[in-house]
Amino acid sequence: MSQRIDALKELMRRQGVGALLVIHPANRFYLSGFELHDGQCNESSGCLLLRTDGPDWLLTDARFTVEAWRHWPEEHVHVYGSPRVEKIAEFVKSLGVRELWVETHAMCAETYLELGKSLELRAAPRLVEELRTVKDEGELAALRVSCALNHRVYAALEAALAPGMTERDVAWMLERLFREGGAEALSFAPIVGFGPNGALPHATPGDARLQPETPVLIDMGGRLGGYCSDQTRTWWIGERPSDEFRRTLDLVREAQGLAIARVAPGVSTDELHAVAKEYFARHGEAEHFTHSLGHGIGLETHEAPGVGPFRPTILRPGMVITVEPGLYYPSWGGVRWEHMVVVTEDGHEVL
């Protein structure tokens, strides 16, 4: 944690950020080990105040005092009272801070407006996210273990899928298998789509029952040791896959393979997306590829870098991305296939 904070402060100095309020939960956890999640969107477990010219503070409320002491020096844990935002502003001002850089992408408007009544606020660049983009060896090890559990869950699920099950049945089975495998939570609510529901990239599991000779799309992940897995598979349940399904699966798997083959340091993420898009275009199917090729993954299921046509990022060793092309047809369903991929010094590793 101290190495991460030192690296962050170097970024802060380069960009003229004297005092940074870290409020995004995953960023807070990355720098302190304190509370990966907030209870809900209108609550906060606390924040970090990091300065280039003074001691750093973990700010929280009385519910989390003892937990905060486990992760931060007690003398620099400040327990604020109520109203929360007003008390935070008072404490920051008491330290002589007048210009405060804040994570506007992770802050509700009400908090921003309240802090702004007594502090000069500046929108901070995504400095912590920049650090999080490149994983260290410990993070890579955690992601490998998390992804391995995902593979085991898929193997158990594939053996158990049978006609008559509902999408909700499958979603519950996934959650149970992840928990039994040691995961502390799901990475996200599972996506389960039978037949035409597979054409919904983020299908919500419902009461549809699995019929014989049907395509099934499942996207799932679990959080193990704080780090997420995320993989999609599409199968045909039965012995007679349709010609449409077989052709679509072949196209998707080939597009994925071509994109993964390009993953290496120095390659731009928009190039990867273009590889898949252009392959689908050559086969007259580009209009059915309706989302970006993938995303970064780590403490959060979706984090930097994005792997799409906008805001491209140059890949560096230690980055972990998903590569998940898909084609979707409302008349019968869709196909998506997803791998997690690590950028290595000389290429890539598929998890």
Secondary structure, DSSP 4 states (H G I P E B T S, - for coil): -HHHHHHHHHHHHHTT--EEEE--HHHHHHHH---SS-SSTT--SEEEEEESSS--EEEE-GGGHHHHHTTS-GGGEEE--SSHHHHHHHHHHHTT--EEEE-GGGS-HHHHHHHTTTSEEEEPP-HHHHHHHS--HHHHHHHHHHHHHHHHHHHHHHHH--TT-BHHHHHHHHHHHHHHTT-SEESSPPEEEEGGGGGSTTPPP-SPBPPSSEEEEEEE-EEETTEE--EEEEEEESS---HHHHHHHHHHHHHHHHHHHT-STT-BHHHHHHHHHHHHHHTT-GGG--S-SEEE-SSSSSEEEEESSSS--B--TT-EEEE--EEEETTTEEEE--EEEEE-SSSEEE-
